[in-house]
């Protein structure tokens, strides 16, 4: 009986001392960074709080120690370490030291996620839906009908698929106007706009952009990639101005429409020049695609370093196991540095080429992040290219930036500096 009591005492002691799961996010220890975010989200769904250890071993996660969580990590192939109370306290003490550029941020609730995407689009058409699916993070899709009916109020986080909010059908006219898929998508867009009570697709997209703007101003979190970044701002700045040529909307554009653009209405960009030629695959001077001269082998961008204790938001959004990330192309690859508003934070850039890749800002009570390029693991991604198999890229630094944004709304809110 005495021996049994000793064994039970040892077991209880072990359970008490080994009461945390550390999910490391450094390059050496974690074999599946992307699914690690999914584990963190899954834990939040179970009404368990998580500590995000900013700048500690690549932005690791500290989870409560439950057998269910251990098993889920094993099932998903996520590396983890079971640590004692004293070890966890030691880590948190190290992080809290004023000499360390680290911080422990509490994640409280799994954010409800919406992806703005056209009906029928496949998950591999968009990097965000691909990585959400791979990481096993649930999301719902919305499009123009839902946005105009205020469905965004039900969500904490919104991603904009690679949309063209200007109503110019992605500026694919020159290369694909005779392609069956282009004709079909144009017809579907026109039919949806008419169903919603609009004469033009551009007018419908303008109002959608305005509703998304209101969602952010009211406290929403918006993330956009590729053409959804600059075309969104252009649509806001061209409110009430016809910038579409006849092949897009059936009538001519407003004379001298460039002079009518209102940069004060945009989220991120200013002083840009719109591309008037419908045969040019470009929206404006915001994008660096045609201006950059960087060989693929040396195409990288650097993540900026921020103070974890004083600037936890950009620190969260730049967590990674490397500060140097492979570049990748898109219709909007990156942003012209001097056409970004002064109150917008550049979090990733190629200084040599004078371009920003990854930017963030506050709008009203909400936040937005713009990320240039189409797919972090598909350098050029042309129409018709096969989908990216993320199982081949489980430690992708470029995809980690997307998932940082997904978890961002889960953080315990602190009063933001203005």
N, C-alpha and C positions, 0 to 999 in steps of 0.2 A: 504493500500500500504506500509505503514511504517512497519507494522508487517511482511509483506511478505519479505521485504528487510532484516529485522533482522533475520528471519528464514534462508534465503539464505546465509546471512553472517555467521551464525552459522554452516551451512552445509559445506560451503567452508572452514571455519576454521577447522572443524573436518577432512575434507579430506586432508588438508595440514598437520595437526599435526599428523594424523594417517597414515603415509606414508611408513611404513615398515612392513613386515611380518617376525616375528621371528619363525623359526622352531626349537624348543628346542630339544636337543639330550641327555639330562640327563635321568636317569632311572625313575625318578618320573613323569616327564611331558610328555614324548613321548610314545604313545601307539603303534606306528609302525615305528621303526627306519629304517627298510629296505626300506619301501616305501617312507620314507622321502628323501632318496638319489634319488629315481626316480623323486620326485617333483623337486628337485634341478636340475637334468639333464633336465627335461622338461622345466624348466624356462630358462636354458641356450639355449635350442633349440629355444626358442622364442626371441633369441638375447638380453636377459636381463642378466646383470652381477649379480653375487651373491657374498656375502662375507662369507667365511668359518671362523667362529670364533673359532680358535684353542684353546682348553682347556677351553673354556667358556661353561659351562653347557653341558659337554660331546661332544663338537665339534659342536655347533649349526650353523645354516645357517640363514643369514640375506638376505631377498629377498625384491624386490620392492613390494609395496602394490597395487595390481590390483585385481579387483573383480574376474577376470578369474583364478588367482592363488588361491584365497581363495576357490573358488568353487572346483578347482581340488584337493586341500587338503581335503576338505570335502568328495568328491567322493571317494578318495583313503584311507580315514580313517587316515590321518596324522594330528597329533596335531599341532596347530599353535597359535601364539599370535599376534594380531595387536598392534603395539606400535607406539608411537608418535616420531616425529623428535627428540625432546629433550631427550627422553628415549634412542633412538638409539645412539645419540651423547654421552650420558652418558656411555653407554655400551662400545662404541669404545674408549672413553677416559680412561675408566678403563683398557681395554685391552692393550692400548698403554703405560701404566705406566711401567717404568723399574722395578718396584717391583713385577709385575705380570708375571708369566710364561704363557703368552697368546700372540696371534697374530691374526690379521685379514688378511686373504689371499684372494685376488680377484680371482674369477673363471670367466673366460671370454668367453669360447666357449665349446660347448658340443663335447667331443672327439668322433671320429669315431672308433667304436669298432669291432674287429675281434676275432672270436674264432676258433682256429685251432682244428678241430675235424673230425673224420672219417665220411664218408657219411653214413647216416642211423642211426647214434647214437641218442638215445633219450635224451631229455633235462635232465632227471633225472639221467643220467649216470654221470653227472658232476655238481659239486656244483656251479660253476660260471654261467653256462647257466641257472641253476635253479633260482639263485638269480637275475640274470638279467631279466629273464622272470617275476618273482614275483614283482620286483621293477619297472617293465614296462620300462626298459632301452633297447633300440633297439640295435641289433648287427647283424653282418653277419658272416657266416661260411666260412672258407677256409680250404683247405687241401693240400696235396703234390703238385698237379698240379698247384694250384694257387700260392703257395709259390715259386715254381721253375720258375714260369712265372712273378715273381716280383710284385704280387698283393699286397703284404704287404705295398708297397709304398703309397697305398691309405688310410692307416689306421694310427691312432694315438696310439692305444692301442691294444695289442695282448695277448690273453690268450691261453696257451697251455693245451689242454685237457690231461687227464691222459695217455699220450702217452709213448711208449717205443722207444726211438730214437736209441737204439742199434741194432734193428732188431732181438730181441730174443722173440718177441710176448708176452711181459710182464712176461716172465719166468713162464708161466702157464703150462709148458709142463708136469710136473709130475702129476698134479691133473686133467688136463682137455684135454690132448692130444687126447682123444677119444670122447670128447664132440662135438656135431654137430656144436655148435656156434664157437668153437675154430678152427675146421677144415675149416669152412666157412670163418672166418676172415683171416686165414692164406692164403687160396686160393685167396681171394680178394686182400690181400696185395701183393702177388706175381704177380697177374695179373696187378695191377696198376704199380708196379715197372717195369715190362716188357714193358708196354705201354709207360712209361716215358723213356725207353731206358736203363734200368739197368738190370744186370744179377741177382742181389741179392737185397732183401728188405733192408738189412743193408747198402748197398751202396746208395740206394735212400734216406734212413733216414739220413745218414751222410750228404748228400748234402742239404737236407731240414734244418738240424740243422745249417749248415754253412750259409745258406741264412737268417735264423732267427738271427743268430749272427750278420750278416752284417746289418740287419734291426735295431737292437739295437745300434750297433756302430754308425750308421748313425743318431741316434736321436730318435729311437722308444722306447716305454714303453712296457716291457714284464712282464707278470705275469704267474707263473706256480705253480701247486700244485702236491702233491703226486709223482708218478713215473716220471712225466715230468720234475721234478727238477734235480734229480741225473742222470737219463738216458740221459738228454740233455748234461750235462757236460761231462759225460763219452764218449758220441759220439764225442764231440769236441776233447777230449784228445786222442781218439783212431783213429784219422784220418789217413788213410792209413794202419791200423792194423786190421787184422781179429781176432775178439774176440769171434766169434760165433762158436758153435759146430755143427756137421753135421746135427742134427735134425732141426736146424734153417736155415742153408743156403746151405746144400748139400755137404760141404767139411769141413775139419778140421780147427781148429784155428791155428794162427801163433804160433810156438814154443816160449815159454817164453814171451808171449805177455805182461805180467805185466811190464817187464823192458822197454817196448817201449812206455808206456803211457807218454804223455807230459802234465803235470799239468799246464804248462804256458798257455795253450790254453783254459783253463776253465774259467767260470764266477766266480764261488763261492767256489769250493772245491779243495783240494790238498791232496797229500800223502795217498790216499785211496787205498785199496786193492780190486781188482775185484773178484767177486764170480765165480769161474770156473765151478762149478758143475751145469749142466743144470737142475738137479732135485731139486735144492734149489731155493725157491721163494724169491730171493734177487739178487740185482745187484752188491752191493759192501759194503764195511765197512762204507760208508757214513751214511746209514740208521741205526736208533737206534731200530727198531721194535723188533728184536730178543734179543737185549742187555738190554732193559729197564725192570725194575721190579717194576711197579707202579700199585697198585690196581685201578680199574676204579673209585671208590668213591673218590680217592684223586688225580686223574689225572687232573692237571691244569697246565697252563703255565702263566707266568707273562709278561705283557707288560712293556717295558722299558720307562722311562721318559726322554724326550729330551728338549732342550731349544727351545721354540717356536719361539723366535725372531732370534736366531742364527742358528738353525737347523730345519727350517720349513718343509723340506721334510719328515724326519722320524716322525716328530710330526704329520703331516697330516696322514701318513700311520698307526699311532697308535691311532688315535682318537677313543674313546669308552666311554661308560658309566660305565665301570669297568676296572680295571687293571688286574683282575684275570679272565682268560678265560678257559672254559672247554677244556680238551684235547680230541683228537679223533684220531683214527687209520687210517692207509692206507698202501698200499704196501711200500711207503716211509712215515713213520709216523713223523719222526723228524731227525735232523742232528747231527752227532757226532761233538761235540764242537771243538775239536782240529784238525778237518779236514776241517775247514772253513778258507778261506784265511783271512789274517790280515786286508785287506782293505775292507772287507765285514762287514756290520753293522748287529749285532744281535738285533732284535727289540722285540722278544718274546722268552722266554727260561724257562726251568725247571732247576734251578740251582742245586737242590738236585740230579738230575739224570745226570747232565752234558750234557744236550742236548739243541739244539736250535730248535725252532719251526717255526720261522718267521724271515726271513733275507732279506737284501736289499743291492744293490750295484750299482755303476756307471760303465758303460762299454762304452768307447768312449764318444759320445755325448748323449747316452741314459741311461736308467735305467732298472733294473730288480728286481723283488721281488719273492722269493721262499717261499712257505707256505706248511709245511708238513701236511700230512693227506688227507683223501678223502672227508669227509663231516662233517662240524662242528656240525651238529645235529644228526649224525648217528655214534655212537661210533666205531663200528667195520666194518660196511658196507661190507658184503660178497656178492659174485656173486649171483644174483637172489633175493636179498633183495628188499622189496618194496621201492618205492621212498619216499623221505622226503616231507612232506606237510609243506611248509614254512608258510602257514597261521596259523600253530600251534606254530611257532617260530618267530613272527614278530619283536622281540627285541633281536635276537640272537647276542651276542658279537662276536662270531666266524665268522659269515657271514658279520658283519660290516667291518671286516678287508679287506675282498674282495672288498667291495664297496668303501672303502677309496682309494684303488688302481685305481678303475674305474674313480673316479673324479680327481685323481692326475694330469693327463695331462691337465686338464682344467685350472689349476692355472697359473696365470701370471708368466712368467719365469723370474727368477733372475739368475744372474751369479753364477754358482755353485762353491763351494770351492773344490780345488783339493787336 
